[in-house]
């Protein structure tokens, strides 16, 4: 897993939680129902297909 700043992590998890809340398929099997908790679990398992481009 790449090392992200807390701001990058917040942006990734927030964007993924929004996707989940709007009906996107889940990338992990979980019993959780809150989109933010699901997004955090996906982030911890390193399965979110979002990358960060940093300025040079």
Buried (B, 14 or more C-beta within 10 A) or exposed (E): EEEBEEEBBEBBBEEBBEBBEEEEEBBEEEEEEEBBEBBBBBBEEEEBEEEEEEEE
